[in-house]
Amino acid sequence: MHNIILTFLTSLLIVIFGIPSIITVAKVKGLYDKPDKRKLHTDKISRLGGVAIIASFAISSCIWGISDGMGKIQYLQAALIILFFLGLKDDIIMLSPVKKLASQLFATALTIVGEDIRITSFYGIFGIYDIPIWASYALTLFTIVVITNAFNLIDGVDGLAGGLGFIISVTFGLWFSFIDQIGWSILAFTLAGALLGFLVFNFNPAKIFMGDAGSLTTGFLISVFAIRFIEFNNPTTQNSYKLLSAPAIAVAILIIPLYDTLRVFIIRLMHKRSPFSADKNHIHHSLLRIGLGHKEVSLVLYLVNILFVLVAFMLKDSKTLTMLLIISSLAFVFSQIPVYIFSHKIADIEADEGFHITKEIEEQIKSKDLKN
C-alpha cells in the first residue's frame, strides 16, 4: 500500500513542479494553441501539458512500480511512447486523421499481442460467453481505439478531461488494490496523481492544455485499465470482489467520454456529415449554451460521472445486458436535460420578442388612429 501512496505523491509533485517550466519554454518558443472559431478559449495557451503527464507517469511508475502480476509491461511502455510522440507531433504540427489512426492501431496491436491484454468473453450478453481468439483481438482493438479517442474528443473544456481521468483512474486503482493487483493499482494511481497535478494548472482559467500527447496517452492507459478490470472479473476467475456485470460497470465508469462520443457521432451521421468532423454538439457545449461556465460544466460532469459509478456498483449483481440498458437510458435522459433547458430558453426569448413586436404594432395603429 505504501508504494501506491508514494507513486501518487511522486507523480503529483513532478507535474506540479514541472509544468511551470513547460509553460516558460512554450512562451519562449511560441508553442501555443491559437484560438479560432471552433475553440472555446480566447488566449494563446500551451498544449504541452501531456509532456508533464507522461514524464511523471514514466518516472513514478519506474521508481515505485512492481512487476508482480503485470506481465510483459515493456510492450505497454512501447505503445505509450508511440502515442506520446504521435500526440506531441500533432500538438506542434497538425497530423492527418489517417496517420493518427494508423499509429493508434499499431500501438494497440502491439499491446494486445505483446501483453496479451484482451477481452476474452462476452460475459453473457445475448447469451454469449466464450468468443474465438480472432473476435477477442478485434473487440479489444475496437475498445481501446474507441476509449482512446473518446478522451481526445472530451477534452474541450478547462479541467474536464483531466478531472474525469482522475476520477476514473482512482476508481480502477481502488478496485485493483481490493483484489491485490497492486502492480495495476500503482499504475492507475500514478496516472491519477499526474492528472491531479495537471488540474492545478488546467482548471479554469487554464494556464496549459494537455493536448493530444496527454489525451491520447491518458485515454489509452484508461482503456487498458478498463480491459484489465473486465478480465479480472472473467467468469473463470475467482476473487472476493468479483463483479458479475463487469463490462457494464466499466461502461458506467467511462460513461461521460463514451456516451458523448457515441452521441456526437450519431448526430453527425444523421446530418449526413463525417463522424470525425468537428462541431459544437458535445455535452459540454450543451451545458455552456444554457449559461454554465467552464468551472460549472466540469464540476457538473464530475458529479454525474461519480453518480453513474455509484449506481453501477449498487446494481453490481444485475445481469450485464440489464445494467447496460439502465446505464444507457440514464445517460440518454441526462444528455437531454440541457437540450430541454436550452429549447425553453429560446422559446421564452422568442415569446418575449413576439410580445414586444405586438406592442410596437399596437402603438403604431393607435398613433395612426389619433392622427386620423
Secondary structure, DSSP 4 states (H G I P E B T S, - for coil): -HHHHHHHHHHHHHHHHHHHHHHHHHHHHT--B---TT-S--S-BB--HHHHHHHHHHHHHHHH---TTT--HHHHHHHHHHHHHHHHHHHHS---HHHHHHHHHHHHHHHHHHH-----B-TTGGG--B--HHHHHHHHHHHHHHHHHHHHHHTTSTTHHHHHHHHHHHHHHHHHHHTT-HHHHHHHHHHHHHHHHHHHHHSSSPSB--HHHHHHHHHHHHHHHHHHHHHTT-TT---TT--TTHHHHHHHHTHHHHHHHHHHHHHHHHTT--TTS--S-SHHHHHHHTT--HHHHHHHHHHHHHHHHHHHHHTTTS-HHHHHHHHHHHHHHHHHHHHHHHHHHHHHHHHHHHHHHHHHHHHHHHHHHHH-
